[in-house]
Amino acid sequence: MPATALALLLLVGVSAAFAKKPNGEMAALARQGRALAVRLCAQCHAVDRSGSSPHPGAPAFRALGERVDLDTFKDQLRNQFSSGHPDMPTFRFSRADARALTAYLRAIQGE
């Protein structure tokens, strides 16, 4: 087997091994985010892939990406997020919690 073909096979194998780790990490992060959503948000919002929000007018988390930019939402969560709705409490998340909740929101969008 030529050296370039062997190097290419090695590179593909190493890339596949590294690709699995971030997916596993993202799944774990999304699970942490779901736990946060259930604990802090489920009393008003539908936090799963289906179902209605218990509070009228509270958006389902699976459609939140239509209302907010999820790329910047993580920063909003860290900087005392408030929707402006009188029933909505103000939250300030740690960096890790904001990252976890955002990972979960990304995982369930459009479902």
Residue frames as a rotation matrix with the C-alpha (Angstrom) as fourth column:
MET 1
0.596 0.803 0.000 0.00
0.803 -0.596 0.000 0.00
0.000 0.000 -1.000 0.00
PRO 2
-0.081 -0.637 0.767 1.50
0.512 -0.686 -0.517 3.37
0.855 0.351 0.381 -0.96
ALA 3
-0.730 -0.327 -0.601 2.48
0.682 -0.285 -0.674 5.65
0.049 -0.901 0.431 1.93
THR 4
-0.888 0.432 0.159 -0.04
-0.414 -0.901 0.131 8.33
0.199 0.051 0.979 0.92
ALA 5
-0.045 0.905 -0.423 -2.91
-0.267 0.397 0.878 5.84
0.963 0.153 0.224 0.96
LEU 6
-0.137 -0.086 -0.987 -1.81
0.800 0.578 -0.161 4.57
0.584 -0.812 -0.010 4.37
ALA 7
-0.947 -0.241 -0.211 -1.55
0.318 -0.781 -0.538 8.14
-0.035 -0.577 0.816 5.69
LEU 8
-0.600 0.792 0.107 -5.02
-0.572 -0.519 0.635 8.93
0.559 0.320 0.765 4.33
LEU 9
0.124 0.641 -0.758 -6.52
0.197 0.732 0.652 5.85
0.972 -0.230 -0.036 6.00
LEU 10
-0.460 -0.375 -0.805 -4.83
0.853 0.065 -0.518 6.77
0.246 -0.925 0.290 9.27
LEU 11
-0.992 0.091 0.090 -6.12
-0.104 -0.983 -0.148 10.35
0.075 -0.156 0.985 9.01
VAL 12
-0.243 0.961 -0.129 -9.66
-0.458 0.004 0.889 9.15
0.855 0.275 0.439 8.32
GLY 13
0.070 0.224 -0.972 -9.52
0.598 0.770 0.221 6.77
0.798 -0.597 -0.080 11.28
VAL 14
-0.742 -0.393 -0.543 -8.22
0.670 -0.437 -0.599 9.45
-0.002 -0.809 0.588 13.64
SER 15
-0.856 0.475 0.204 -10.82
-0.400 -0.859 0.320 11.94
0.327 0.192 0.925 12.38
ALA 16
-0.001 0.897 -0.442 -13.60
-0.106 0.439 0.892 9.42
0.994 0.047 0.095 12.98
ALA 17
-0.180 -0.128 -0.975 -12.38
0.871 0.440 -0.219 8.81
0.457 -0.889 0.032 16.52
PHE 18
-0.939 -0.196 -0.283 -12.34
0.309 -0.842 -0.442 12.53
-0.151 -0.502 0.852 17.29
ALA 19
-0.645 0.755 0.119 -15.74
-0.392 -0.460 0.796 13.04
0.656 0.467 0.593 15.66
LYS 20
-0.011 0.672 -0.740 -17.36
0.474 0.655 0.588 10.62
0.880 -0.345 -0.326 18.11
LYS 21
-0.561 -0.290 -0.775 -16.15
0.826 -0.129 -0.549 12.46
0.059 -0.948 0.311 21.19
PRO 22
-0.974 0.227 -0.003 -17.77
-0.226 -0.969 -0.102 15.84
-0.027 -0.099 0.995 20.46
ASN 23
-0.294 0.921 -0.254 -21.06
-0.343 0.147 0.928 14.14
0.892 0.360 0.273 19.58
GLY 24
-0.028 0.215 -0.976 -20.98
0.743 0.658 0.124 12.31
0.669 -0.722 -0.178 22.90
GLU 25
-0.809 -0.323 -0.492 -20.07
0.572 -0.626 -0.530 15.52
-0.137 -0.710 0.691 24.70
MET 26
-0.824 0.554 0.121 -22.88
-0.444 -0.763 0.470 17.39
0.353 0.334 0.874 22.95
ALA 27
-0.038 0.831 -0.554 -25.37
0.098 0.555 0.826 14.69
0.994 -0.023 -0.102 23.92
ALA 28
-0.241 -0.117 -0.963 -24.25
0.939 0.224 -0.262 14.89
0.247 -0.967 0.056 27.55
LEU 29
-0.977 -0.138 -0.161 -24.43
0.170 -0.963 -0.207 18.68
-0.127 -0.230 0.965 27.42
ALA 30
-0.541 0.841 0.016 -27.93
-0.416 -0.283 0.864 18.54
0.731 0.461 0.503 25.93
ARG 31
0.023 0.529 -0.849 -29.03
0.598 0.673 0.436 16.15
0.801 -0.517 -0.300 28.71
GLN 32
-0.611 -0.300 -0.733 -27.75
0.777 -0.407 -0.481 18.64
-0.154 -0.863 0.482 31.29
GLY 33
-0.966 0.256 0.035 -29.61
-0.232 -0.918 0.322 21.40
0.114 0.303 0.946 29.47
ARG 34
-0.230 0.927 -0.297 -32.82
-0.026 0.299 0.954 19.41
0.973 0.227 -0.045 29.46
ALA 35
-0.141 0.132 -0.981 -32.51
0.924 0.375 -0.083 18.84
0.357 -0.918 -0.174 33.21
LEU 36
-0.894 -0.198 -0.402 -32.14
0.333 -0.893 -0.301 22.61
-0.300 -0.404 0.864 33.68
ALA 37
-0.768 0.639 0.027 -35.12
-0.370 -0.479 0.796 23.28
0.522 0.602 0.605 31.44
VAL 38
-0.061 0.755 -0.653 -37.29
0.428 0.610 0.666 20.82
0.901 -0.239 -0.361 33.36
ARG 39
-0.274 -0.118 -0.955 -36.24
0.961 0.006 -0.276 22.22
0.039 -0.993 0.111 36.73
LEU 40
-0.734 -0.188 -0.652 -36.40
0.358 -0.924 -0.136 25.92
-0.577 -0.334 0.746 35.91
CYS 41
-0.854 0.241 -0.460 -38.75
-0.486 -0.685 0.543 26.35
-0.184 0.687 0.703 32.97
ALA 42
-0.866 0.462 -0.190 -41.23
0.258 0.739 0.622 23.48
0.428 0.490 -0.760 32.62
GLN 43
-0.505 0.734 -0.454 -43.79
0.615 -0.063 -0.786 25.04
-0.606 -0.676 -0.420 34.95
CYS 44
0.107 0.547 -0.830 -44.54
-0.276 -0.786 -0.554 27.52
-0.955 0.288 0.067 32.14
HIS 45
-0.048 -0.261 -0.964 -42.89
-0.982 -0.165 0.094 26.25
-0.184 0.951 -0.248 28.93
ALA 46
0.975 0.155 0.162 -43.20
-0.096 0.942 -0.322 23.05
-0.203 0.298 0.933 26.94
VAL 47
0.281 -0.958 -0.058 -39.58
-0.807 -0.269 0.526 21.96
-0.520 -0.101 -0.848 27.21
ASP 48
-0.206 -0.330 0.921 -39.74
0.096 0.930 0.355 18.67
-0.974 0.162 -0.160 25.32
ARG 49
-0.962 -0.267 0.050 -40.10
0.044 0.027 0.999 17.73
-0.268 0.963 -0.014 21.67
SER 50
-0.461 0.878 0.131 -43.89
0.356 0.048 0.933 17.76
0.813 0.477 -0.335 21.93
GLY 51
-0.151 0.533 -0.832 -46.66
0.988 0.058 -0.143 19.04
-0.028 -0.844 -0.536 24.13
SER 52
0.400 0.408 0.821 -48.21
0.413 -0.880 0.236 22.38
0.818 0.245 -0.520 24.97
SER 53
-0.730 -0.624 0.277 -46.84
0.097 -0.497 -0.862 25.02
0.676 -0.603 0.424 27.29
PRO 54
-0.320 0.613 -0.723 -48.67
0.942 0.288 -0.173 25.08
0.102 -0.736 -0.669 30.66
HIS 55
-0.248 0.184 -0.951 -48.67
0.348 -0.899 -0.265 28.89
-0.904 -0.397 0.159 30.66
PRO 56
0.657 0.538 0.527 -50.65
0.690 -0.150 -0.708 30.57
-0.302 0.829 -0.470 27.86
GLY 57
0.968 -0.249 0.005 -48.31
-0.213 -0.836 -0.505 32.48
0.130 0.488 -0.863 25.61
ALA 58
0.272 -0.919 0.287 -45.11
-0.576 0.083 0.813 30.81
-0.771 -0.386 -0.506 26.83
PRO 59
0.366 -0.125 -0.922 -43.33
-0.899 0.206 -0.385 29.56
0.239 0.970 -0.037 23.71
ALA 60
0.974 -0.105 0.203 -42.49
0.066 0.980 0.189 25.90
-0.219 -0.171 0.961 23.36
PHE 61
0.274 -0.955 -0.110 -38.74
-0.361 -0.208 0.909 25.42
-0.891 -0.210 -0.402 23.60
ARG 62
-0.096 -0.309 0.946 -38.72
0.658 0.694 0.294 23.34
-0.747 0.650 0.137 20.39
ALA 63
0.453 0.305 0.838 -39.70
0.853 -0.423 -0.307 26.52
0.260 0.853 -0.452 18.49
LEU 64
0.640 -0.204 -0.741 -37.59
0.389 -0.746 0.541 29.01
-0.663 -0.634 -0.398 20.43
GLY 65
-0.426 -0.879 0.213 -35.09
0.597 -0.097 0.796 29.23
-0.680 0.466 0.566 17.58
GLU 66
-0.097 0.492 0.865 -37.79
0.913 -0.303 0.274 31.00
0.397 0.817 -0.420 15.56
ARG 67
0.847 0.529 0.043 -37.99
0.445 -0.752 0.486 33.77
0.290 -0.393 -0.873 18.18
VAL 68
0.746 -0.661 -0.087 -34.40
-0.386 -0.535 0.751 34.19
-0.543 -0.527 -0.654 19.34
ASP 69
0.497 -0.710 -0.499 -30.96
-0.579 0.157 -0.800 33.86
0.646 0.686 -0.333 17.79
LEU 70
0.990 -0.068 -0.123 -29.55
0.133 0.735 0.665 30.77
0.045 -0.674 0.737 19.47
ASP 71
0.209 -0.969 0.134 -26.04
0.668 0.041 -0.743 31.91
0.714 0.245 0.656 18.58
THR 72
-0.520 -0.393 0.759 -26.39
-0.172 -0.822 -0.543 34.86
0.837 -0.413 0.360 20.96
PHE 73
0.533 0.843 0.072 -28.94
-0.276 0.093 0.957 33.37
0.800 -0.530 0.282 23.37
LYS 74
0.344 -0.503 -0.793 -26.20
0.789 0.612 -0.047 31.76
0.509 -0.610 0.607 25.44
ASP 75
-0.738 -0.646 0.197 -24.78
0.474 -0.704 -0.529 35.23
0.481 -0.297 0.825 26.17
GLN 76
-0.203 0.757 0.621 -28.24
-0.468 -0.632 0.618 36.57
0.860 -0.166 0.482 27.01
LEU 77
0.665 0.446 -0.600 -28.69
0.223 0.648 0.729 33.79
0.713 -0.618 0.331 29.55
ARG 78
-0.082 -0.807 -0.585 -25.41
0.937 0.138 -0.322 34.76
0.341 -0.574 0.745 31.21
ASN 79
-0.923 -0.296 0.246 -26.34
0.242 -0.943 -0.227 38.45
0.300 -0.150 0.942 31.37
GLN 80
-0.718 0.679 -0.153 -29.59
0.039 -0.180 -0.983 38.35
-0.695 -0.712 0.102 33.35
PHE 81
-0.903 0.410 0.130 -31.97
0.207 0.148 0.967 37.17
0.377 0.900 -0.219 30.67
SER 82
-0.490 0.843 -0.223 -35.45
0.144 -0.173 -0.974 38.62
-0.860 -0.510 -0.037 30.87
SER 83
-0.534 0.349 0.770 -38.14
0.845 0.247 0.474 38.39
-0.025 0.904 -0.427 28.23
GLY 84
-0.950 0.240 0.198 -39.94
-0.225 -0.970 0.092 41.50
0.214 0.043 0.976 29.41
HIS 85
-0.081 0.942 -0.326 -43.07
0.048 0.330 0.943 39.44
0.996 0.061 -0.072 30.09
PRO 86
0.032 0.084 0.996 -44.37
-0.843 -0.533 0.072 40.27
0.537 -0.842 0.054 33.60
ASP 87
0.880 0.352 0.319 -44.71
-0.471 0.738 0.484 36.60
-0.065 -0.576 0.815 34.59
MET 88
0.691 -0.676 -0.256 -41.22
0.329 0.609 -0.721 35.70
0.644 0.414 0.644 33.37
PRO 89
0.837 -0.450 -0.311 -38.55
0.224 -0.236 0.946 35.73
-0.499 -0.861 -0.097 36.06
THR 90
0.634 -0.737 -0.235 -35.09
-0.721 -0.454 -0.523 37.12
0.279 0.501 -0.819 35.36
PHE 91
0.926 -0.365 0.095 -32.42
0.318 0.890 0.326 34.44
-0.204 -0.272 0.940 35.09
ARG 92
0.437 -0.880 -0.188 -28.65
-0.894 -0.402 -0.199 34.60
0.100 0.255 -0.962 35.22
PHE 93
0.998 -0.048 -0.026 -26.97
0.047 0.998 -0.042 31.36
0.028 0.041 0.999 34.21
SER 94
0.230 -0.970 0.083 -23.39
-0.189 0.039 0.981 30.26
-0.955 -0.241 -0.174 34.71
ARG 95
-0.230 -0.404 -0.886 -21.35
-0.944 -0.129 0.304 29.80
-0.236 0.906 -0.352 31.53
ALA 96
-0.979 -0.189 0.077 -21.68
-0.173 0.968 0.182 26.01
-0.108 0.164 -0.980 31.80
ASP 97
-0.377 0.912 0.163 -25.45
0.416 0.323 -0.850 26.12
-0.828 -0.252 -0.501 32.38
ALA 98
0.250 0.431 -0.867 -26.02
-0.545 -0.677 -0.494 28.59
-0.800 0.596 0.066 29.54
ARG 99
-0.554 -0.538 -0.635 -23.98
-0.831 0.306 0.465 26.37
-0.056 0.785 -0.617 27.23
ALA 100
-0.934 0.219 0.283 -25.93
0.163 0.965 -0.208 23.27
-0.318 -0.148 -0.936 28.32
LEU 101
-0.041 0.989 -0.142 -29.36
0.201 -0.131 -0.971 24.85
-0.979 -0.068 -0.193 27.92
THR 102
0.142 0.032 -0.989 -28.43
-0.826 -0.548 -0.136 26.22
-0.546 0.836 -0.051 24.50
ALA 103
-0.856 -0.464 -0.226 -27.16
-0.514 0.730 0.450 22.78
-0.043 0.501 -0.864 23.41
TYR 104
-0.644 0.694 0.322 -30.49
0.436 0.679 -0.591 21.29
-0.628 -0.241 -0.740 24.44
LEU 105
0.212 0.751 -0.626 -32.46
-0.197 -0.595 -0.779 23.98
-0.957 0.289 0.022 22.62
ARG 106
-0.284 -0.400 -0.872 -30.46
-0.927 -0.117 0.355 23.34
-0.244 0.909 -0.338 19.45
ALA 107
-0.970 -0.172 0.171 -31.12
-0.146 0.977 0.153 19.61
-0.193 0.123 -0.973 19.75
ILE 108
-0.448 0.872 0.197 -34.91
0.636 0.466 -0.615 19.98
-0.629 -0.150 -0.763 19.80
GLN 109
-0.469 0.285 -0.836 -35.52
-0.449 -0.892 -0.053 22.83
-0.761 0.350 0.546 17.33
GLY 110
-0.425 0.380 -0.821 -38.19
-0.900 -0.084 0.427 22.20
0.094 0.921 0.378 14.74
GLU 111
-0.903 0.091 -0.420 -39.48
0.069 0.995 0.068 19.01
0.424 0.032 -0.905 16.28
